[in-house]
């Protein structure tokens, strides 16, 4: 069994002041991200998220490819909580346990990923997956497609993106402009 000291866990600040991103030298997922809004959502699905929710002051968790974003309830205990989060992640990595249970992955992915039905939806998802999601993941967030209706693209913002003060600007000036440039049928992008 490995030791916690064998693993690298580095703090990165995100544009969302209440969300911290912890990158690791270990891959948790092959692609995408899993979002947990509370302990109940994580129970039986993510042993790592369950452990992190055990820390006082943790409000939400998102597990990405090689990172975990932790949304804090408030910033009162930021320094102390940061140390606890890093030691919890390192101790978890040393166990060799999977961060997300395989059966939870397949059910979570199928319930989160909407299958595009039209050519426009396929183009939207392709741009999101290839251009936008990798950039957003660098900031500790994720964006998934919900639907395209009457010219409006409906998206879910997760991790550092959820509740981020700059998410509206990212949504309107970044994602909306990118989609409008490539797909004339897109008139607006909204978060749900």
C-alpha positions as CSV (number, residue, x, y, z in Angstrom):
1,X,0.0,0.0,0.0
2,X,1.2,3.5,-0.8
3,X,1.7,6.3,1.7
4,X,0.0,9.6,1.6
5,X,3.3,11.3,1.1
6,X,3.6,9.5,-2.3
7,X,0.9,11.7,-3.7
8,X,0.8,15.3,-4.8
9,X,-2.2,17.4,-4.0
10,X,-1.9,21.1,-5.1
11,X,-4.3,23.9,-4.3
12,X,-5.4,26.1,-7.2
13,X,-7.7,29.1,-6.7
14,X,-10.7,29.3,-9.0
15,X,-12.6,32.4,-10.3
16,X,-15.2,31.4,-7.7
17,X,-13.9,32.7,-4.3
18,X,-15.9,30.0,-2.5
19,X,-14.5,27.1,-4.5
20,X,-11.0,25.6,-4.3
21,X,-9.5,23.2,-6.9
22,X,-7.1,20.5,-5.8
23,X,-5.1,18.9,-8.6
24,X,-3.5,15.5,-8.0
25,X,-0.9,13.3,-9.7
26,X,-3.5,10.6,-9.9
27,X,-6.4,10.3,-12.4
28,X,-9.8,9.9,-10.7
29,X,-11.8,9.7,-14.0
30,X,-11.0,9.1,-17.6
31,X,-13.1,12.0,-18.7
32,X,-15.9,14.3,-17.5
33,X,-16.8,15.1,-13.9
34,X,-19.2,14.0,-11.2
35,X,-20.9,16.6,-9.1
36,X,-22.2,16.1,-5.5
37,X,-24.3,18.8,-3.9
38,X,-24.3,17.2,-0.5
39,X,-23.4,14.0,1.5
40,X,-26.6,12.3,0.5
41,X,-25.8,12.7,-3.2
42,X,-22.4,11.2,-2.7
43,X,-23.4,8.3,-0.3
44,X,-22.6,5.0,-1.9
45,X,-21.3,6.7,-5.1
46,X,-18.1,8.5,-4.2
47,X,-16.0,7.4,-1.2
48,X,-13.7,10.4,-1.7
49,X,-16.6,12.9,-1.7
50,X,-18.1,11.1,1.4
51,X,-14.8,11.7,3.2
52,X,-14.5,15.3,2.2
53,X,-18.1,16.0,3.3
54,X,-17.0,14.7,6.7
55,X,-15.0,17.9,7.1
56,X,-16.9,20.8,8.7
57,X,-17.4,23.6,6.2
58,X,-17.6,21.6,3.0
59,X,-20.7,22.5,0.9
60,X,-20.3,20.7,-2.4
61,X,-17.8,18.5,-4.2
62,X,-17.0,17.9,-7.9
63,X,-14.6,15.1,-8.9
64,X,-12.9,15.6,-12.2
65,X,-10.3,13.8,-14.3
66,X,-7.3,14.6,-12.0
67,X,-8.8,17.2,-9.7
68,X,-11.4,17.8,-7.0
69,X,-13.2,21.0,-6.5
70,X,-14.5,21.8,-3.0
71,X,-17.1,24.5,-2.5
72,X,-16.9,26.0,1.0
73,X,-19.9,26.9,3.1
74,X,-18.0,30.1,4.1
75,X,-14.4,31.2,4.2
76,X,-14.0,31.6,7.9
77,X,-11.8,28.5,8.3
78,X,-10.2,28.6,4.9
79,X,-6.6,28.0,6.0
80,X,-7.4,25.2,8.5
81,X,-9.9,23.6,6.1
82,X,-7.4,23.7,3.2
83,X,-4.9,21.7,5.2
84,X,-7.7,19.2,6.2
85,X,-8.8,18.8,2.6
86,X,-5.3,18.2,1.3
87,X,-4.6,15.6,4.1
88,X,-8.0,13.9,3.4
89,X,-7.3,13.6,-0.3
90,X,-3.8,12.3,0.2
91,X,-5.0,9.7,2.8
92,X,-7.7,8.6,0.4
93,X,-5.3,8.2,-2.5
94,X,-3.1,6.1,-0.3
95,X,-5.9,3.6,0.2
96,X,-6.0,2.8,-3.5
97,X,-9.8,3.0,-3.5
98,X,-11.6,4.4,-6.5
99,X,-12.9,8.0,-6.0
100,X,-16.1,7.1,-7.9
101,X,-17.7,3.7,-7.8
102,X,-18.0,2.1,-11.2
103,X,-21.7,1.4,-10.9
104,X,-22.3,5.0,-9.8
105,X,-20.3,6.3,-12.8
106,X,-22.5,4.6,-15.4
107,X,-25.8,5.6,-13.8
108,X,-24.6,9.1,-13.0
109,X,-23.3,9.6,-16.6
110,X,-26.5,8.3,-18.2
111,X,-28.7,10.5,-16.0
112,X,-26.5,13.6,-16.5
113,X,-25.7,13.3,-20.2
114,X,-28.5,14.2,-22.5
115,X,-28.2,12.5,-25.9
116,X,-28.4,15.1,-28.7
117,X,-31.3,14.4,-31.0
118,X,-30.7,16.9,-33.9
119,X,-27.8,18.0,-36.0
120,X,-27.8,21.4,-34.1
121,X,-27.7,19.6,-30.7
122,X,-24.8,17.4,-31.9
123,X,-22.9,20.5,-33.0
124,X,-23.5,22.2,-29.7
125,X,-22.4,19.2,-27.7
126,X,-19.3,18.8,-29.9
127,X,-18.2,22.4,-29.3
128,X,-18.9,22.1,-25.6
129,X,-17.0,18.9,-25.3
130,X,-14.0,19.9,-27.5
131,X,-13.6,23.6,-26.9
132,X,-15.4,24.7,-23.8
133,X,-15.4,22.0,-21.2
134,X,-11.6,21.5,-21.2
135,X,-11.1,25.2,-20.6
136,X,-13.7,25.3,-17.9
137,X,-12.2,22.2,-16.2
138,X,-8.9,24.2,-15.9
139,X,-10.8,26.5,-13.5
140,X,-12.3,23.6,-11.6
141,X,-15.7,23.6,-13.2
142,X,-17.8,21.7,-15.7
143,X,-20.7,22.5,-18.1
144,X,-23.1,20.0,-19.5
145,X,-25.8,20.3,-22.2
146,X,-29.4,20.0,-21.2
147,X,-31.4,21.0,-24.3
148,X,-31.8,23.3,-27.3
149,X,-35.2,24.9,-27.7
150,X,-36.4,27.9,-29.7
151,X,-32.8,29.1,-30.3
152,X,-31.9,28.8,-26.6
153,X,-29.2,26.5,-25.3
154,X,-29.8,25.3,-21.7
155,X,-26.7,24.3,-19.8
156,X,-25.9,23.0,-16.3
157,X,-23.0,24.8,-14.5
158,X,-21.1,22.6,-12.0
159,X,-18.2,22.7,-9.6
160,X,-16.4,26.1,-9.5
161,X,-18.9,27.3,-12.2
162,X,-21.9,26.9,-10.0
163,X,-22.4,30.2,-8.1
164,X,-19.3,31.8,-9.5
165,X,-19.5,35.6,-9.8
166,X,-18.0,35.5,-13.2
167,X,-20.1,32.6,-14.5
168,X,-22.6,35.0,-16.2
169,X,-19.8,36.7,-18.1
170,X,-18.4,33.3,-19.1
171,X,-21.8,32.1,-20.2
172,X,-22.7,35.2,-22.2
173,X,-19.4,36.5,-23.5
174,X,-17.6,33.2,-23.9
175,X,-19.9,30.3,-24.4
176,X,-22.8,32.1,-26.1
177,X,-20.5,34.0,-28.5
178,X,-18.6,30.8,-29.4
179,X,-21.9,28.9,-30.1
180,X,-23.4,31.8,-32.0
181,X,-20.3,32.1,-34.2
182,X,-20.5,28.5,-35.2
183,X,-24.3,27.8,-35.1
184,X,-26.5,30.7,-36.4
185,X,-29.6,29.0,-35.0
186,X,-28.3,29.7,-31.4
187,X,-29.8,33.0,-30.1
188,X,-29.0,32.7,-26.4
189,X,-27.4,30.5,-23.8
190,X,-28.8,30.1,-20.3
191,X,-27.9,28.3,-17.1
192,X,-30.5,26.0,-15.4
